[in-house]
């Protein structure tokens, strides 16, 4: 089993505060002979604007020495997980969970903005201290 991210519980609680039901912790997939573990699977059953929506959430802390290095690793993992979901659970949308501090610093840089736009990375911005989601970015 893969190690859980430092902020795993904070994101899980934040999703539950927004009426998401955690369906998988972790969300396990097997595609093309390869096993994947996405941090969380969730369904929105109560929010009218997201009725029945299913998501997968890959949680990252970005606490390494270099946010760029952390982003390289997160991007590769995200793209592989998104492909696996498209094949095995096409009704589930994948989000990359990013701490608000990293979003406000690294993800405001022009290169990071170009990258997430190019690769169509859906982002969930979270506050790990208050255990809330501050922003959903499609």
C-alpha positions in Angstrom: 0.0 0.0 0.0 1.3 3.5 -0.9 2.0 5.9 2.0 -0.6 8.5 2.7 0.2 12.1 2.1 0.8 14.3 5.1 -2.4 16.2 4.5 -4.6 13.2 3.6 -6.9 13.5 6.6 -7.3 17.3 6.2 -8.5 16.9 2.6 -10.8 14.0 3.5 -12.4 16.1 6.3 -12.6 19.1 3.9 -14.5 17.0 1.3 -16.9 15.7 4.0 -17.6 19.3 5.1 -18.8 19.9 1.6 -21.1 16.9 1.7 -19.0 14.6 -0.3 -19.3 10.9 0.6 -15.9 9.2 0.7 -16.4 5.9 -1.3 -12.8 4.7 -1.5 -9.7 5.4 0.7 -7.7 4.7 -1.4 -9.4 4.3 -4.8 -7.8 1.2 -6.3 -7.7 0.5 -10.0 -6.2 -2.1 -12.2 -5.7 -1.1 -15.8 -3.6 -2.9 -18.5 -1.9 -5.1 -15.9 -0.9 -2.1 -13.7 -2.3 -1.4 -10.3 -3.0 2.2 -9.2 -3.9 3.8 -5.8 -5.5 7.2 -6.0 -5.7 8.8 -2.6 -9.5 9.2 -2.4 -12.7 8.4 -4.3 -15.8 10.5 -3.4 -19.3 11.0 -4.5 -21.5 14.1 -4.1 -24.9 13.0 -3.0 -26.3 16.1 -1.4 -25.1 19.1 -3.3 -27.6 19.8 -6.0 -25.1 21.3 -8.4 -23.0 18.2 -8.3 -25.8 15.6 -8.0 -24.3 12.2 -8.4 -20.8 13.5 -9.5 -17.9 11.1 -8.8 -14.4 12.3 -8.3 -10.9 11.0 -7.6 -8.5 13.1 -5.6 -4.8 12.8 -5.6 -3.5 14.7 -2.6 -0.1 16.4 -2.6 1.6 18.3 0.2 4.4 20.0 -1.9 6.7 20.1 1.1 9.9 19.0 -0.7 12.9 21.2 -1.2 11.8 22.2 -4.7 8.1 22.9 -5.6 9.1 22.3 -9.3 10.4 18.9 -8.5 7.3 18.1 -6.5 5.2 19.3 -9.3 7.0 17.2 -11.9 6.3 14.1 -9.8 2.7 15.1 -9.1 2.0 15.8 -12.8 3.3 12.5 -14.0 1.3 10.6 -11.4 -1.8 12.7 -12.1 -1.6 12.1 -15.9 -1.2 8.3 -15.4 -4.1 8.2 -12.9 -6.4 10.3 -15.2 -5.7 7.8 -18.0 -6.4 4.9 -15.8 -9.7 6.5 -14.7 -10.7 7.3 -18.3 -10.3 3.6 -19.1 -11.8 2.0 -16.0 -14.2 4.6 -14.5 -14.9 7.2 -17.2 -17.7 8.8 -15.0 -15.1 9.8 -12.4 -13.3 13.1 -12.6 -9.7 13.4 -11.2 -8.6 16.4 -9.2 -5.1 17.3 -7.9 -5.4 18.5 -4.3 -2.9 21.4 -3.7 -2.3 23.2 -0.4 -3.4 26.9 -0.5 0.1 28.1 0.4 1.6 26.3 -2.6 -1.2 27.4 -4.9 -0.5 31.0 -3.9 3.2 30.8 -4.5 4.2 28.2 -7.0 1.0 27.8 -9.0 0.7 31.6 -9.6 4.0 31.5 -11.7 3.5 31.8 -15.4 5.0 28.4 -16.2 2.8 26.6 -13.7 -0.3 28.3 -15.1 0.7 27.3 -18.6 1.4 23.8 -17.6 -1.9 23.2 -15.7 -3.8 24.8 -18.6 -1.9 22.7 -21.3 -2.5 19.4 -19.4 -6.0 20.4 -18.2 -5.3 19.7 -14.6 -8.4 20.1 -12.4 -7.4 21.4 -9.1 -8.8 21.3 -5.6 -7.1 24.0 -3.4 -7.2 23.1 0.3 -6.3 24.7 3.6 -4.7 21.9 5.7 -5.0 23.8 9.0 -8.7 24.7 8.8 -9.5 21.5 6.9 -11.5 23.3 4.2 -11.5 23.5 0.4 -10.9 27.1 -0.6 -11.3 26.7 -4.3 -12.3 24.2 -7.1 -10.6 25.0 -10.4 -11.9 23.2 -13.5 
